[in-house]
Amino acid sequence: MLECNPRCGYTDRTMNRRASILLPALCFLAVPAVCRGADADVAGFAWRCEVREGVSTGRLNRVRLTEGVYAGSRAFPFDLRLLDGEENERPFFIREADRMDRTRLLSGGLFRVELQASPSNTAATFLHQGTGEAPEHNRILLDVRGDDVECPVEVWAGDDARTLRKIAESVIISRHSPVRIRHVHVDYERTDAPRIEVRLVPGPGRSPPELLRADLYHQPGEVREGSMVWFEPVALPPIAPPPPGGPVDTYLYDLGSENLPVAAIRLFAHGKDHVQAVRLFGRNDETASWRWIGDGSIYSLKGLAGRDVDVRGSGYRFVKVELPRT
């Protein structure tokens, strides 16, 4: 049995002409009751839901949380209780649905980084230090000087300088005008090579950007499409007065429940090469004023794509997406 305290209506919405959210799961260990524990104080809990999935003793059980859990929560997950058939509390923890492991920073500890510069390119070399095999890695994050940077990048890996081979090519982009874009990471196939080099090679006649910092990461895999919930825009009521700053395209999304643990809005736009500023607003019901959630940008350039705008912790049912026309 799950219980939580009620809360006045308010939800969260992911944006997109299609949109997606991730819902976590509750995990608990079912054990035979040796003695009866203290009864849970359930007098103040107005919402409850029976766990209908099969529960086995002596093993970790998992239950996917639905919208009703978040809608009834005041401070998820702290006002959530798991009760057995005799209404004794059972321990549990929340497992996030997107990934169990987290991005892991490897440079500065397991890897030493060296920055080099020449007239033709700038580079960063990561060298594994310590005994044993190097840990796996698959992402490099770069910090470059300048507000208008677009530069090809190569990633090389090997056991030492003589065995290096190119494993990835990409482009880094850092712009501030007219729309801010910052794509300064390079992903490659997971490897445990003890030596990794990233080279910024701008091409003939162009100077390489100054490399200020480089970090090496182990990045978890992509979120599984099956764990995402997709949304379509709903009918948009008249908005008055018109938004300041020129004409915009506006989309409205209703998650249908409050307090959903939405981390980002993912927007899919048509066309190969495009850059689009994004403004996000939220509210709890249709009569409330819109509250600013965040700004960001989506883009598709040089084969790279950025579709996500962070909305972590915003917690609104309705989300309005504004795409200013350029």
Order of alpha helices (4+ residues) and beta strands (2+ residues): beta-beta-beta-beta-beta-alpha-beta-beta-beta-beta-beta-beta-beta-beta-beta-beta-beta-beta-beta-beta-beta-beta-beta-beta-beta-beta
